[in-house]
C-alpha cells in the first residue's frame, strides 16, 4: 500500500534508485481515516515524530516502517538491513510494556493509530511484532558506550520504552508545522528544486549549531573544489531542526542565523533547507546515516568535518569518539554509499593573515585563534565581546537577543531528595531570598502543593511519579521561558525524569540548577512528623521512596547539601552563592 517512485534526478540511491514515501492517497487514504477512528491511539514522542516524518517523506528510504526485530538485530549487529544494504541506525517505535498491553488488549486487528500531541492522525500501524530489546547491547553496539554522559545513551537507557513494536506503516499525512514552511522541503521537493535550478552536483552540509565564519569558510572551500568534468558544485545548508544535543542553541535562533549568513555566498550557489531529524549523537555510526539521508535529499557530495555528530566527553573526561573517526568510516563506505565524501579539518583563524586555514595547513610558526562552544556560551552569559573575526555581527546580535546575560535569564532550581530531607523548608527560604533580591518573578512548585492542585488524580506508581515530575518540569520551563525563577521541590526519585526536566528547562533557554538534598534516611525518619516511614516499614504504606521504592541519587548535581550538617540559612547561602557565581544573580 506504499508508493515506490523511480527518481532520475541527481542523488538517486545506489540500491535501486528508488525514493519511498509511504503516504496513502485517494480512496485508500479516506478508508484509512475512517478505520482509524475506532483504533486505539498512541501519541508519539518528539523523537518518534521526527522519525516518522522522515519515514513518510522518504528521507529514510528505503525504510517504510519502524523496524521489526529481524531488521533491528541486523542493523545493531551488522550495520546492514537484512537485504544487505548499508544502514547504521536503529529506527524503532518504543513504548512501555504496560502501554503495549493496553494498545493491543481486545484488539484483534492489531492496528493502532499513531497521532501527534494534538490528536492528528499521522499513520496507522499494524503491530506484527512485540519484543523486549537488549538496550545496553544496542547502546554498546550502536553508540559504542553505556556511559550516561553520552546523551544518546542516556535517552536510550533512561527515557525510551522497554518494549519495541514492529509492523507495516500506512501513512496519512506528515506532521504539521507552522514555522518556516518555505524551508521545510521533502526529499522529493528538494530534488525537484535542484532540477529546476539546473544544479547537477550538490554538496550537503550537516549542522546543529549556529554558523560562524569558520563554518562559512569551510563551506566556501567545499564549493571551490574542482572536479575533472568541470561541473560546478552547489551547497545545500541542511541543518537539523528536530532533536539535537541537550543544551544546544534552539532551532529558531539557529535558523535566523542561517538565514542571515546565506546572503554572504555567491548568487545561486547555496540553498537553505531544514531537516526534521532526531540526532542520536552517534559519531561514526551516525555519519553513515547522515550520508544516506543527504543522498535521499538529492545531494551528490557530503561534507564531514571534525568530530561529526560527536556528543562530547565521557566520564573519564575523554571524547567518546576520536576527532576524525567519523571521516574514516565515511570514506571507508563512500563507494557503497554512492555519495562523494569531502572530509575537512577544523578551521582556525590565523591572526597575522586575517583569514582561516584548515588546521593541517596552517603556515609554520603562525599564531592561531579559535573560540569553542564553551567559550562562546561564557561570552553570551557574561555579556562579553564576541570578536568579528569569529562571527558575523548579525549572527552575534541574533545570539545576544536569544541568550542575554544570565542575570536577565530565567532559571530553575530543582530540589530532589528523600521525604523529610528538608527540601520544602529550604525551597521556601530560598523563595524569600529571591523575592527580596527582586530581579525576577519567583514561583515555588512544592511537591505536596503540586500533588494537590496539579496532580490530584495521580497515584504513586513509577509511571505516575514520573508523570508528576514531568508536569512540574513543564510548568517550570514555561516560567523559565518567561525569564522568571522557578523553585521545584518534589522528591523526584528517578534520574530519567529529572534528566527530562533538565532538557525541558535548557530547551526553554534557561538555566537548570539541580540541588540534591542528601540528608541520610536515618535523619529523615527521625524528623518524620506524619509517621510515614513507620507506616512504610510496617507495610501499611506501599511504594514509599527509600523503603520499598528506590531513590536514584543524582549522578552530577550542581549542588549536594546534607541538612544534618547544615542549617537552613547555610544551605540557602550555598545556593545563592552558586547562583551569583554562575551569573544568575548580580554580585
Buried (B, 14 or more C-beta within 10 A) or exposed (E): EBBBEEBEBBBBBBBEEBBBBBBBEEEEBEEBBEBBEEBBBBEBBEBBBBBBBBBBBBBBBBBBBBBBBEBBBBBBEBBBBBEEBBBBBBBBBBBBEBBBEEBBEEEEEBBBBBBBEEEEBBBBBBBEBBBEBEBEEBBBBBBBBBBBBBBBBBBBBBBBBEBBBBBBBBBBBBBEEEEBEEBBBBBBBBBBBBBEEEBBBBBBBBBBBBBBBBBBBBBBBBBEEEEEEEEBBBBBBBBBBBBBBBBBBBBEBBBBBBBBBBEEBEEEBBBBBBBBBBBBBBBBBBBBBBBBBBBBBBBBBBBBBBBBBBBBEBEEEEBBBBBBBBBEBBBEBBEEBBBBBBBBBBBBBBEEEEEBBBBEEBEEEEEBEEBEEEEBBEBBBEEEEBEEBBBBEBBBBBBBEBBBBBBBBBBBBBBBBBBBBBBBBBBBBBBEBBEEBEEBBBBBBBBEEBBEEBBEEBEBEBEBBBBBBBBBBBBBBBBBBBBBBBBBBBBBBBBBBBBBBBBBBBBBBBBBBBBBBBBBBEBBBEBBEEEBBEBBEEEEBEBBBBBEBEBBBBBEBBBBBBBBEBEBEEBBBBBBEBBBEBBBBEE
